[in-house]
Amino acid sequence: MKSLKYHIRSYASLLATLVLFQSCVVYRAEPKTLSEASEEFIRTKVVMNDGSIMTYNKIMAENGKFYGVKNYKRTELNEADVKRVRIKNRTMSTVLTYGIPLILITVAVIELEQNCCFGGIN
């Protein structure tokens, strides 16, 4: 019975870790300008001069003004108020979202096969 509780707890921890990795977004370390970010059409993190952090689905440029778009709402961004702009790193975000959970599931399946037999848990 102790072995069963141990396995249930370890698999519950594994599932909690998988849920955490599903929403993982990695941003590039090197900062970009608003004009470079508007050309990318990718998720962007904007750090303002007052220290607040805003995330947008994309940055748009219209008539010389920049807008952050999130949930179909546009917010005007003043270049003087922006301290740093970082864009999403698609490669690392994909690796962390799918690669690490895949490795954890593989390890869990291997452990399950080694610790269990057809008659139940040893």
C-alpha positions in Angstrom: 0.0 0.0 0.0 2.9 2.4 0.8 4.3 1.7 -2.7 1.0 2.6 -4.3 0.8 5.9 -2.4 4.4 6.7 -3.4 3.7 6.1 -7.1 0.5 8.1 -7.0 2.3 11.1 -5.4 5.2 10.9 -7.8 2.8 10.8 -10.9 0.8 13.7 -9.4 4.0 15.7 -9.1 4.9 14.8 -12.7 1.5 16.0 -14.0 1.8 19.2 -12.0 5.2 19.8 -13.6 3.7 19.2 -17.1 1.0 21.7 -16.5 3.6 24.3 -15.5 5.6 23.8 -18.6 2.6 24.1 -21.0 2.5 27.8 -20.5 6.2 28.5 -20.7 7.4 31.4 -22.9 11.0 32.2 -23.3 12.1 35.6 -24.5 15.3 36.5 -26.3 18.0 38.0 -24.2 19.0 40.8 -26.6 16.7 43.8 -26.6 15.1 45.0 -29.8 13.6 48.3 -30.9 9.9 48.8 -31.3 10.3 49.0 -35.1 12.1 45.7 -35.1 9.5 44.1 -32.9 6.7 45.4 -35.2 8.3 43.6 -38.2 8.3 40.3 -36.3 4.6 39.9 -35.5 5.4 37.8 -32.5 4.7 37.8 -28.8 6.6 40.6 -27.1 7.5 41.7 -23.6 7.9 45.5 -23.1 9.6 46.9 -20.0 8.6 50.5 -19.3 10.8 53.2 -17.7 8.7 53.0 -14.5 9.5 49.3 -14.2 6.2 47.9 -15.3 6.2 44.9 -17.6 3.6 44.6 -20.4 3.3 41.6 -22.7 1.6 41.9 -26.1 0.7 39.3 -28.7 2.4 41.6 -31.3 3.6 45.1 -31.9 2.1 47.1 -34.8 3.3 50.3 -36.4 0.7 52.6 -38.1 1.4 56.2 -39.2 4.7 56.4 -37.2 3.0 55.3 -34.0 3.5 51.9 -32.3 0.7 49.9 -30.7 0.8 46.8 -28.5 -2.0 44.4 -29.4 -3.3 42.0 -26.8 -6.8 40.3 -26.9 -7.7 42.4 -29.9 -7.2 45.6 -27.9 -4.6 48.2 -29.1 -2.5 50.2 -26.6 -0.4 53.1 -27.9 3.3 52.8 -26.9 5.4 55.9 -26.6 9.0 55.2 -27.5 10.2 57.6 -24.8 8.5 55.5 -22.1 9.9 52.2 -23.3 13.0 51.0 -21.6 13.5 47.5 -23.2 11.7 45.3 -25.8 12.2 41.6 -25.9 10.6 39.2 -28.4 9.7 35.6 -28.0 12.3 32.9 -28.7 10.2 30.4 -30.6 12.8 27.6 -30.6 13.4 27.6 -26.8 9.7 28.0 -26.1 8.9 25.0 -28.2 11.7 22.9 -26.6 10.5 23.7 -23.1 6.8 23.3 -23.9 7.1 19.9 -25.7 10.6 18.5 -25.2 10.9 18.5 -21.4 7.4 17.1 -20.8 8.1 14.4 -23.4 11.3 13.4 -21.6 9.5 13.4 -18.2 6.7 11.2 -19.6 9.2 8.8 -21.1 11.0 8.5 -17.8 7.7 7.9 -16.0 6.7 5.2 -18.4 10.0 3.4 -18.1 9.8 3.6 -14.3 6.2 2.4 -14.4 7.2 -0.6 -16.5 10.1 -1.5 -14.2 8.1 -1.2 -11.0 4.8 -2.8 -12.1 3.9 -6.2 -13.4 0.7 -7.5 -15.0 -0.6 -8.6 -11.6 -0.4 -5.1 -10.1 2.2 -3.1 -8.2 4.9 -5.0 -6.5 
